[in-house]
Amino acid sequence: MTLHSFSLLFYALATLCLNVCAVDLAWNGHTTPGSTTPARFSPYYVPPGAKSYDSASPLVLYSAGWTEVYSKSYVHNSQRGTDQVGAYLKFSFEGCGIEWFGSCNRRYGISHVYIDRVLVQKVDAWCDKERKQQRIFWDFALSKGKHTIQIVNTGERPGSTQPCFTSLDAFVVTQCPGVPSDPSPSPRSTSPPPASLQAQPNEEWTLEQKGSTGVHAMQLAIISPTHAMIVDKVEHNPLTLDGHPAWAALFNLQSHAVTPLSIKSNSFCAGGSFLSNGTLIVVGGNPVAENKTAPADFGDVNGLQSIRFFQPCYSSSAAGCDIYENPSQFRMASSRWYNTVIRMPDGSAMIIGGSKKGGWINNATTNNPTLEYFPPKSLHGSNGMPIHLPFLVDTLNSNLFPIAFVLPDGTIFMAANNDAMIYNWKDNTEQRLPSIPNGVRVTYPMAGTALLLPLSPSNNYQPEIFICGGSTVDDTKPSYEISSQAPASAQCSRMVLTKDGIQEGWKTEQMPEARLMPDAVLLPTGQVLIVNGAGTGISGYGNVLHQVGASNADNPVLKSVLYTPSAPEGSRFSQVGMPQSNIPRLYHSVATLVPDGRVMIAGSNPNLDRSAVKYGTEYRVEWLSPPYMSKRRPQLKKVPKQLDFGQMVVLSVQLQPQGQDQPDVKVALMDLGYVTHAVHANSRMVYLETALSEYGTELTITGPPNGNVYPPGPAWIVVVVDGIPSVAQQLIIGDGKSPEVDEEAQKNVLLNTSPDQYEDSKSGGGEE
């Protein structure tokens, strides 16, 4: 297909989607151990740590009007159904989660679901074709103890004049996870903390558990004021789509409703980035792990070369929003698992590193020591094909999900293993930096987390990198010499990336607790919140000694810590007023700032598929609210939809100063990033030049000077008055156009690659 401009690409996407997206996909399906005959990937699944009760269980009590039917396609060969109005069933159980499985077709209708006598949902089991073993209802947020579920058939459905059916095939009950103990080896004091460490009312943080993601939150991005996009791998998530489990969803930040998205290829451990026109791309993944894990036996499209498109969608209902893939027209030139994607100063995406096929600790046979671009570029004789990076050879073996940020001079900072460099992508040169001190490795599977600290015109946008956590485990050791009890690192390292700063080298500090797999979230105050992670072990599952379930890590760190970069050394970390969670967030956990100023925390599944054992799959969402959430907050009342580089605009504001005669007013642009595996790709905060009007109701701001300081694309603008931020408003930085397309490079990629050229590597898939 000839691309005259990048806008034509998206016209093609929309047209093709009309023809392709409605097609019922072919599924190799769920192959049980020992089976040689593929079947459809069914939603019915009993994860480790859960228990199934089929429709014939004596614990299920039925009213009159139910009929038992038999078929090999039902759980344990039988199912019970009714079309009698008012017919009901009751089932008492002990656990924290319940799933109801049954059938659906055009004759099915609405049932009322009661939990402990309270109506919790009206469920419509209608579907357009006959489907069995479908998940009709689920709730994983029940309190610990005994519960009763009652299902009542209304016999109704809008538009139907005949009595409608409901059915029960099986219930699956999830047991309650134990509350983890404090991993600290020292006994907990019963005396109150010193007055200097006690939270004052205006310093209290709050933590609330509310909502369920529906699909496991392995990857997370805020796509609009109302929605986050969640992307997972192929597994038995409770949310379903077209008769099979969903692997991506839109999560409503206000109502907590979830809407499934369609992904055709396995997005296991993919990366992602927004482009200059607001389109989100999700890149890479894993092949089908057919000989490793039956639950992940997926269709005939592996994810290694995939580029998935999610066009800007600001619908408050998420109507019409979906993901598009067409590997015959849009794909990477190289296979990549565990890759990092960053938005460039020209609005395109740089796709960095990764593994050529499934694995765990990288090695020379699987390493992909290259980068490529989307849209493809003709740089350094590549004609769209991958460009070799010696840095990613020298940083084996712990070099997956490399840390990368665009610097204000247009170069790229990269860190992998315990090394770092600055890459000049225009002349393809590497400037090696001092190694990260004390042998601390900071990329997968010894995963730390990193941010580019806020950029400000007051110091000419001087860049400073901040890297926290990781491990000193030897990355050349085999798995049988590594333990889940190996201590993580508490080290945080900072370096100013100027000539003088590089000469001074890394400055190190110690977090209150060691953390592996933490998440670092930039707050609108300019502070950094560090959440999630483990005190021991390394990333991944099913590899090391002393696994917990299959988790390679143990001793979850349950309390977040606040880091203030501008505070004096020795007083930058604080946990004053910080609540402690009771949800372990280990491998595949995520956290992000949301537009209203809270921090959304989700995920964790350090096991093969969905699991209910210790450190099982988490669908519960937590909301950590900083103290500013309870203050009088400034308001942005007039925000442009687009702000070009160097453009001056006037914002209408209501400042709400905190009692000072001369309020401290700052305006910042924020990129909330694409979050996965402790990598917050593209996370960014840039302060703008600001002038306050005489009456304090208008702010004149100037857009960032160029795309090096803030790469063109989506942003969130926030005004901060005396340390209290407003709710962030969404806008586009730059002209909003698509990145330039090099037609010859695009053609060359398609000519020299095939959509599934690494099919033979399927047998090497899986994190085993």
Secondary structure, 3 states (H helix, E strand, C coil): CCCCCHHHHHHHHHHHHHHHCCCCCCCCCCCCCCCCCCCCCCCCCCCCCEEEEECCCCCEEECCCCEEEECCCCHHHEEEEECCCCCEEEEEEECCEEEEEEEEECCECEEEEEECCEEEEEEECECCCCEEEEEEEEECCCCCCEEEEEEEEEEECCCCCCCCEEEECEEEEECCCCCCCCCCCCCCCCCCCCHHHCCCHHHCCEEEEEEECCCCCCEEEECCCCEEEEECCCCCCCCEECCEECCEEEEECCCCCEEECCCCCCCCCCEEEECCCCCEEEECCCCCCCCCCHHHCCCCCCCCCEEEEECCCCCCCCCCCCCECCCCCCECCCCCECCEEEECCCCCEEEECCECCCCCCCCCCCECCEEEEECCCCCCCCCCCCEECCHHHHCCCCCECCEEEECCCCCEEEEECCEEEEEECCCCEEEEECCCHHHCECCECCCCEEEECCECHHHCCCCEEEEECCECCCCCCCHHHCECCCEECCEEEEEECCHHHHHHCCEEEECCCCCECCEEEECCCCCEEEECCEEEEEEEECCCECCECCEEEEEECCECEEECCCCCCCCCEECCCCCECCCCCCCCEEEEECCCCCEEEEECCCCCCCCCCCCCCCCEEEEEECHHHHCCCCEEEECCCEECCCCEEEEEEECCCCCCCCCCEEEEEEECCEEECCEEECCEEEECEEEECCCCCEEEEECCCCCCCCCCEEEEEEEEECCEECCCEEEEECCCCCCCCCHHHHHHHHHHCCCCCCHHHHHHCCCC
